[in-house]
């Protein structure tokens, strides 16, 4: 019985995936890709033009790498430091 199920499965999978469409497929691929850093404006919650360590906690990747990205070690990321960090990834 298990052998018969394996033989049918590829046909079922092909017909299911063919009907999901490109937008859904792109969303699924994006969900499985590596995490990325959120846009600067989204993280700069107080709008002061800098991302503090507290603001960085909203993004897992940025929070984990904050000290590496903070070039002048002042506890904040400027847009320049943020861009440099994004290009290093």
SVG drawing of the C-alpha trace seen along z (x, -y; Angstrom):
<svg xmlns="http://www.w3.org/2000/svg" viewBox="-5 -64 39 66">
<polyline fill="none" stroke="black" stroke-width="0.4" points="0.0,0.0 2.8,-2.4 4.3,-1.8 1.1,-2.8 0.9,-6.0 4.4,-7.0 3.5,-6.5 0.4,-8.7 2.0,-11.4 4.1,-13.1 1.0,-13.5 -0.9,-15.0 1.9,-17.4 2.3,-18.5 -1.4,-19.4 -1.5,-21.2 1.6,-23.4 0.6,-24.2 -2.5,-26.0 -1.0,-28.2 0.1,-30.9 3.2,-33.1 2.3,-35.6 1.8,-32.9 4.9,-31.0 6.9,-34.2 5.6,-34.7 6.4,-31.2 10.0,-31.5 10.4,-34.8 9.2,-33.3 11.8,-30.5 14.7,-32.8 17.2,-34.1 16.1,-36.9 16.8,-40.5 17.1,-43.7 14.0,-46.0 14.0,-49.4 15.7,-52.2 12.5,-54.3 10.6,-51.4 13.2,-50.9 13.7,-54.6 10.6,-54.8 11.2,-58.2 12.2,-59.8 15.4,-61.3 17.4,-59.9 19.2,-57.3 18.5,-53.7 19.1,-53.2 19.9,-49.8 16.3,-49.8 14.8,-50.5 17.1,-47.8 15.5,-45.1 12.5,-45.2 14.7,-43.4 16.3,-40.1 19.2,-40.3 20.0,-43.9 19.8,-43.4 22.2,-40.5 24.7,-42.4 24.2,-45.9 27.7,-46.2 29.4,-45.2 27.4,-47.7 27.9,-50.6 31.1,-51.9 31.7,-54.8 30.5,-52.8 28.1,-55.5 25.1,-53.2 23.2,-54.4 23.2,-53.6 23.2,-56.5 21.8,-56.0 25.4,-55.7 26.2,-52.9 23.0,-51.2 23.7,-51.3 27.2,-49.9 25.7,-47.1 23.2,-46.3 25.9,-46.1 28.0,-43.8 25.3,-41.2"/>
</svg>
